Amino acid sequence: MDLDQIKTIVRRFPSFAYYSLDRKIKPLVDFLLELGVPRPDIPAILYKRPQLCGISLSENLKPMMTYLEGLGIDKNQWAKVIYRFPALLTYSRQKVKATIDYLHELGISDKNIGKILTRCPHIISYSVDDKLRPTAEYFDSLGINVSSLIIRCPQTFGLNIEASLKPVTEFFIERGYSIEEISTMVLRYGALYTFSIVDNLLPKWKYFLTMDYPRSELVKFPHYFGYSLEERIKPRYRRVKECGVRLVLNQVLSYSDTEFEKILKRKMVKQFGEH
C-alpha cells in the first residue's frame, strides 16, 4: 500500500492506526491469502473495509462465513466475493438475516439466494424497507416478475427509483414501447436499467433508427444495449450491409467473429447461390 492510501484509511477510520500488526493485521492477511485472494488484491480490500482488521477471526469472521455458506454462498468463490464487497463480513448476523428473510418472502429458493450473494454481495448493504421493498414494488407495478429479475440482475435493486429506474422506463415509453414490452425487455435482459441514458441508451437508440429493423426487434433482443456501439454494433452492421443480406439483431451481435462470418457466408449462399 502506498502512504497516501494508509493516510486516507486512518483519516476515515482512525482505529486502524491502533490495530496490532501481529495479532490483528497479519492474521487477517494470512487468512485472505489462504482463501485464495491474490496478494495484489489485499491492499484494495483493506482500503475499502479497514474494519475487517478489527474483527475476531474465530468469533466473528469465520462463523459469519460458515453462516453464509449455509445460505448457499459458493465457498470456492470467497476470494472474489470478498474482493467485490469486503464489507459483507463486517455486517451483523441480524442485518444479513433481514435481507435473507426478505428474499425468501419474494419466493426465492435458498439455492438462488446463494447465487445472488455470490454474484452481488452488495445486496446485503441495501436496506429492506428503504431500498429492496420499494424497488420490488416499483418493478411489480410494471408487471415485471420481481424474483426472476433479482436472481438475474440483483444490482438493479441498488438503483434509485426516481433518479435511475423511472427515467429509463420513461425513455422507452417516449419511444413508443408499451409497459408490457418494457417488462418483456427487462426480463430478457435484466441489466437494461443499469445503463446511463446519455452515455448508452440514447446514442445506441439513435443508431438503431438508422438500421433497417422494426422497433419490435429490440423487444426480442434488448441485449443490443449491452454491446459496444463503436467496437461491435457499427462494424458488424456495416459488414451485414456490405454482404447485402438480412440478419436478425441476435445473429449480428451475439456470436463470435468466426461464427458471425460463417452465418454471413451461409446467408449469402442461400440468397445468391454459390459463386
Number of C-alpha atoms within 10 A of each C-alpha: 11 7 8 9 14 17 13 12 20 16 12 12 13 13 14 19 13 10 14 12 12 9 12 17 19 13 15 22 18 12 14 20 15 11 16 13 21 13 11 9 15 18 16 15 20 22 17 16 18 23 18 21 22 17 16 14 16 9 9 15 18 14 14 20 16 13 15 21 16 13 19 19 25 16 15 11 14 18 18 17 22 20 18 18 18 22 19 23 23 16 14 11 14 9 14 18 15 14 19 21 13 15 22 14 11 15 12 19 16 16 11 19 19 21 18 23 23 23 21 17 22 20 24 19 16 16 14 19 11 9 17 21 16 15 21 18 13 16 18 14 12 14 14 21 16 22 19 16 21 22 21 19 20 20 20 21 24 17 16 13 17 9 9 17 20 13 15 21 18 14 14 16 14 10 10 11 18 13 17 13 17 23 21 19 20 21 19 17 20 22 20 23 21 16 15 13 16 9 9 15 19 14 13 21 17 10 12 19 11 8 14 10 14 10 13 11 14 20 20 16 18 22 20 25 21 16 14 13 16 10 9 15 20 17 13 19 18 12 15 17 14 9 13 14 15 17 16 11 19 15 15 23 22 15 13 11 13 8 12 17 16 13 15 20 15 12 17 17 11 11 12 10 9 9 5
